[in-house]
């Protein structure tokens, strides 16, 4: 365990060095969040009927989504891991007295967390000082905030476990591009990254909420805004725990299968 904690610390500190990239990311994410707000504002002012979320709750959802983008976006995949598999340097990983799955899992967590730490606070601070209803709102009560923290950790683990499957599938393909494109497209739509799930038809929403993608950013962001409460929230948390177990177990089994027949190319 100590070696993985040390590796996590080193990768986390390594990620904190990219401050210029973080500044560029903050500007991009803040601009993108503003564009999303303007788009939804046009729908809200068009008198199209009732909406499943208030505009204030939606703006909070969007700003929280942008602030913690690095934690939940699956297109933050590491090219270095793909290159290890493609160019044959995976052979060096196999020589180390470590579990490759656990090491890559730790590495992914550290890299995502370091990016989020650099970017989240400026976005949250700027959004908090924007005038209503365009700014970030506080949760309804302390309970909602505590549930947000718990579900945020679970969602983070689900995302990393899902990305591990994307890395592992690369062992069985010639190129990771196809797998990456399909994985990112699925997550973007089914997790509420493009359109929050409450805006979908009820029958479609109930199906989507059973998928692992809904256990990602959908749950913590809706818990923070108060859109997910009571039994619905508890059921969502249980599904998060279930998908953590399923994804990690599947990843470890698939990794063992891949390493038994791994073919080192190039290198």
C-alpha positions in Angstrom: 0.0 0.0 0.0 2.8 2.4 0.8 4.3 2.2 -2.7 1.0 3.1 -4.2 0.5 6.0 -1.8 4.0 7.2 -2.7 3.3 6.9 -6.4 0.0 8.8 -5.9 1.9 11.6 -4.1 4.5 11.9 -6.8 2.0 11.9 -9.7 -0.1 14.5 -7.8 2.8 16.8 -7.3 3.9 16.3 -10.9 0.4 17.3 -12.1 0.5 20.5 -10.0 3.4 21.8 -12.1 1.3 22.6 -15.2 -0.1 25.9 -14.0 -0.2 27.5 -17.4 -2.3 24.7 -18.7 -4.6 25.1 -15.7 -5.0 28.9 -16.5 -5.9 28.1 -20.1 -8.3 25.4 -18.8 -10.0 27.8 -16.4 -10.6 30.3 -19.2 -11.9 27.7 -21.5 -14.2 26.1 -18.9 -15.6 29.4 -17.7 -16.3 30.5 -21.3 -17.9 27.2 -22.1 -20.1 27.4 -18.9 -21.2 30.9 -19.9 -22.2 29.7 -23.4 -24.2 26.8 -21.9 -26.0 29.2 -19.6 -26.9 31.5 -22.4 -28.2 28.6 -24.5 -30.4 27.3 -21.7 -31.5 30.8 -20.8 -32.9 31.2 -24.3 -35.1 28.1 -23.7 -36.2 29.2 -20.3 -37.3 32.7 -21.6 -39.1 31.2 -24.7 -42.1 30.2 -22.6 -41.9 26.5 -23.6 -43.7 25.3 -20.5 -42.5 23.9 -17.2 -38.9 22.8 -16.8 -37.7 20.0 -14.5 -35.1 22.2 -12.8 -35.2 25.9 -11.9 -32.8 28.1 -13.8 -30.9 28.9 -10.6 -30.4 25.1 -9.9 -29.4 24.6 -13.5 -26.7 27.4 -13.4 -25.4 25.8 -10.2 -25.3 22.4 -11.9 -23.3 23.9 -14.9 -20.8 25.8 -12.7 -20.1 22.8 -10.5 -19.8 20.7 -13.7 -17.2 23.0 -15.1 -15.3 23.4 -11.8 -14.9 19.6 -11.4 -14.6 18.8 -15.0 -11.2 17.1 -14.6 -12.7 14.6 -12.2 -15.6 13.4 -14.4 -14.7 13.9 -18.0 -13.6 10.6 -19.7 -11.9 12.4 -22.5 -9.2 13.3 -19.9 -7.5 10.0 -20.8 -3.8 9.6 -20.5 -2.0 9.2 -23.8 1.1 7.9 -21.9 -0.7 4.7 -20.9 -1.9 4.1 -24.4 1.6 4.6 -25.7 3.0 2.1 -23.2 0.7 -0.5 -24.7 1.2 0.5 -28.3 5.0 0.9 -28.4 6.0 -2.1 -26.3 7.1 -0.2 -23.2 4.5 -2.2 -21.2 7.4 -4.7 -20.9 9.0 -2.3 -18.3 5.8 -2.2 -16.3 5.7 -6.0 -16.2 9.1 -6.1 -14.7 8.1 -4.0 -11.7 7.0 -5.7 -8.4 3.6 -4.0 -8.6 0.1 -4.7 -9.8 -0.3 -2.8 -13.0 -4.0 -2.3 -12.6 -3.6 -0.7 -9.1 -0.7 1.4 -10.3 -2.6 2.8 -13.3 -5.7 3.3 -11.2 -3.6 5.3 -8.7 -1.9 7.2 -11.5 -5.3 8.2 -13.0 -6.7 9.3 -9.7 -3.7 11.5 -9.0 -3.6 13.1 -12.4 -7.3 13.9 -12.4 -7.2 15.2 -8.8 -4.2 17.5 -9.5 -6.0 19.1 -12.4 -9.2 19.6 -10.5 -7.3 21.2 -7.5 -5.7 23.8 -9.8 -8.9 24.6 -11.7 -11.9 24.3 -9.3 -11.4 27.2 -6.9 -11.1 30.0 -9.4 -14.2 28.9 -11.3 -16.2 28.4 -8.0 -15.1 31.9 -6.7 -15.9 33.7 -9.9 -19.3 31.9 -10.3 -20.2 32.6 -6.7 -19.9 36.4 -7.3 -22.0 36.4 -10.4 -25.5 38.0 -10.0 -28.5 35.8 -9.6 -29.7 33.7 -11.3 -26.5 33.3 -13.3 -24.2 32.6 -10.3 -23.4 29.6 -8.2 -25.8 28.9 -5.3 -25.1 27.2 -2.0 -26.8 23.9 -1.3 -30.1 24.0 0.5 -28.8 22.6 3.7 -25.8 20.8 5.3 -27.2 17.4 4.6 -27.3 18.1 0.9 -23.7 19.2 1.0 -22.5 16.1 2.9 -24.3 13.9 0.4 -22.6 15.8 -2.4 -19.2 15.1 -0.9 -19.9 11.4 -0.5 -21.4 11.0 -4.0 -18.6 13.0 -5.5 -16.0 10.6 -4.2 -18.0 7.6 -5.4 -18.5 9.2 -8.8 -14.8 9.9 -9.1 -14.0 6.2 -8.5 -16.6 5.1 -11.0 -15.1 7.4 -13.7 -11.5 6.1 -13.0 -12.7 2.5 -13.0 -14.5 3.0 -16.3 -11.4 4.7 -17.9 -9.3 1.7 -16.8 -11.5 -0.5 -18.9 -10.8 1.8 -21.9 -7.1 1.4 -21.3 -7.3 -2.4 -20.9 -9.4 -2.9 -24.1 -6.4 -1.3 -26.0 -4.5 -4.6 -25.4 -6.9 -6.3 -27.8 -7.0 -3.6 -30.5 -4.5 -2.1 -32.9 -5.4 1.4 -32.1 -7.2 3.0 -29.1 -8.9 5.7 -31.2 -12.1 3.8 -31.9 -12.6 2.7 -28.3 -11.9 6.2 -27.0 -14.4 7.8 -29.4 -17.2 5.4 -28.5 -16.5 5.6 -24.7 -16.4 9.4 -24.7 -19.6 9.7 -26.7 -21.5 7.3 -24.4 -20.4 9.0 -21.2 -21.0 12.5 -22.6 -24.6 11.7 -23.4 -25.6 9.2 -20.8 -24.0 10.9 -17.8 -25.7 14.2 -18.2 -22.7 16.1 -19.4 -24.5 17.5 -22.5 -28.1 17.6 -21.2 -28.8 17.0 -17.5 -30.8 13.8 -17.1 -33.9 15.4 -15.6 -34.5 17.1 -19.0 -35.0 13.7 -20.6 -38.4 11.9 -20.8 -39.3 10.1 -17.6 -39.1 6.6 -19.1 -35.7 7.3 -20.8 -34.4 8.9 -17.6 -35.3 5.9 -15.5 -33.4 3.6 -17.9 -30.4 5.9 -18.0 -30.2 6.1 -14.2 -29.5 2.4 -14.0 -26.4 2.6 -16.3 -22.9 3.2 -14.9 -22.7 6.6 -16.7 -25.5 8.0 -14.5 -23.4 7.1 -11.4 -20.8 9.6 -12.5 -21.3 13.4 -12.4 -25.1 13.1 -12.6 -25.5 12.0 -8.9 -23.2 14.5 -7.1 -24.3 17.5 -9.1 -28.0 16.8 -8.6 -27.4 16.1 -4.9 -25.7 19.5 -4.6 -28.6 21.3 -6.3 -31.2 19.5 -4.3 -32.7 17.9 -7.4 -31.9 14.4 -6.0 -33.2 13.8 -2.5 -34.6 11.2 -0.2 -35.0 7.6 -1.5 -34.0 8.6 -5.0 -30.7 9.8 -3.7 -30.1 6.7 -1.5 -30.9 4.5 -4.5 -28.5 6.4 -6.6 -25.7 6.0 -4.0 -26.3 2.2 -3.8 -26.0 2.1 -7.6 -22.8 4.0 -7.4 -21.4 1.4 -5.0 -22.6 -1.4 -7.1 -21.0 0.0 -10.3 -17.7 0.6 -8.4 -17.6 -3.1 -7.5 -18.6 -4.2 -11.0 -16.2 -2.0 -12.9 -13.2 -2.6 -10.8 -13.8 -6.4 -10.7 -14.3 -6.5 -14.5 -11.2 -4.4 -15.0 -9.0 -6.7 -12.9 -10.3 -9.8 -14.5 -9.9 -8.3 -18.0 -6.4 -7.1 -17.1 -5.3 -10.6 -16.0 -6.7 -12.0 -19.2 -4.9 -9.4 -21.3 -1.5 -9.9 -19.6 -1.6 -13.7 -20.1 -1.5 -13.2 -23.8 0.1 -9.8 -24.1 2.2 -9.3 -27.3 4.9 -6.6 -27.0 5.0 -4.6 -30.3 7.9 -2.3 -31.2 10.0 -1.2 -28.3 
